Amino acid sequence: MKQQTGVITIHQMRLHRCEGCLAACPPRRAPLADYPRSIFKTTLCKRRRSPYPMSNSKPNCTKMADPTPPTPPDNNAPPMPWFGMDIGGTLTKLVYFEPRETNRRELDKETEVLKNIRRYLTRNSAYGNTGRRDVHLQMDNVTIRGRRGTLHFIRFPTTEVGAFLQLARSKGMAALVNTIYATGGGAYKFEENFIKEVNMHLQKLDELDALIAGLLFVDAWHSTECYYWAPPDSELLHHNTSNTPPYLEAALSLYERQPFDFSNPYPFLLVNIGSGVSILVVNGPNDFYRVSGTSLGGGTFLGLCCLLTGCSSYEEAITLAASGDNTTVDKLIRDIYGGDYARFGLSGDLVASSFGQMCTADRRAKVSREDLARATLVTITNNIGSIARLCASNQNVERVVFCGNFLRVNPLSMKLLSYAMSYWSRGALKALFLEHEGYFGAVGCLLQLDDHYHRKKPRPAPAPSAHAHPRPAPAPAAHAQPPHADR
């Protein structure tokens, strides 16, 4: 072995000595300092953009095999298994890292318990009645702390945390792991349960720090992470000449999924839709702040649908909304003016009053469960889209990214948000979406396994002069919502 400046050559294998890691890296297009300090030891490879247009088929999250040789494992890394958790108000998300290779030291130490845990998590796509592994989101050939492996994405209702702890105890997980990095309100709410049931301590992380770190990491590895929805002819959004309201399936069925190049993202607005909504301005990996939010989010949609339709799950609510007609519930511009409101360019098909038709008994008697679910969804997405568009205008930001579990397997809401953003901005803004929505906080927690995270001090609040756009003092929120009530 011979050593040159910054390079080690081992039997014709060149390993570039990166700052903070030993990884077989291709030439970087930007200095490492441009990435978050919190993921220095996690290799961010140069993104590989596909030259082909995105098809209508389900996108494949598995990257092409990396031609670079495997990175030597970090012998000082924490013991397996590696997890990250985001315990939200509605859903709990778990990200599990499955190593692709194991060295002799780990093979000697690997117990039957660890093997059983790995087999159980990776060979099943369902756990009990409510736990699910999103196989289509699986990411292969990901490197974390010098280890090449696969990320598995698992979710279950937060109401089933007790069942999860019983499962962890039955599988012997407590004998291998005594600390799990977690974020979300549940990391506080269920802390004592973890200690009592499985003797595990939750190392709690800030939600927004974990969210941004996870988003940037996943986007760096998954070349088609960002996309948008739009009809082939964008003019249809702004000049609807048909008699079909833009909220109905006949109009939304024209929308096609298109890839978006997110390689130069800053600044962008991040709209995180969980139980509630938080809106952030992101100027850089470590430069972001919250500008607004609303208490009307995914939890509102599900709660109202359960109340109005008698449904019992998010999936059932979305299924009902997909076949409903909100125009039997909402009062439109044409219901008031008999047509368009030409003076202000308001189409007669626009909603003037959400649930405005429900004021009369005969209307209520005729409405269906599907129509009520659809009207609820249109109400929530219109509200979020309107607030996001105003925030983007106020902050002078041209990219608006929506994420969160409200959008999981929910193209209907994505299309409704796309219509709202494009219509009210006259095509100036696109609603951008992410493939792994809802899991970024859990990924950010997984990255905390890097020793650097243990020593990292809390990020101080940035001074106003640190941002390109002056930030006014925030006014008290009308809904009196805590800063991170979006989970």
Buried (B, 14 or more C-beta within 10 A) or exposed (E): EEEEEEEBEEEEEEBBBBEBBBBBBEEBEEEBEEBBBBBBBBBBBEBEEEEEEBEEEEBEBEBEEBEBEBBBBBEEBBEBBBBBBBBBBBBBBBBBBBBEEBEEEBEEEBEEBBEEBBEEBBEEEEBEEBBBBBEBBBBBBBBBBBBBBBBBBBBBBBEBBEBBBBBBBEBBBBEBBEBBBBBBBBBEEBBEBBEEBBEBEBBBBBBBBBBBBBBBBBBBBBBBBBBBBBBEEEEBBEEBEEEBBBBBBEBBEBBEBEBBEBBEBBBBBBBBBBBBBBBBBBBBBBBBBBBBBBBBBBBBBBBBBBEBBEBEEBEBBBBBBBEBBBBBBBBBBBBEBEEBBEEEEBBBBBBBBBBBBBEEEEBEEEBBBBBBBBBBBBBBBBBBBBBBBEBBEBBEBEBBBBBBBBBBEBBBBBBBBBBBBBBBBEEEBBBBBBBBBBBBBBBBBBBBBBBBBEEEEEBEEBEEEEBEEEBEEEEEBEEEBEEBBBB
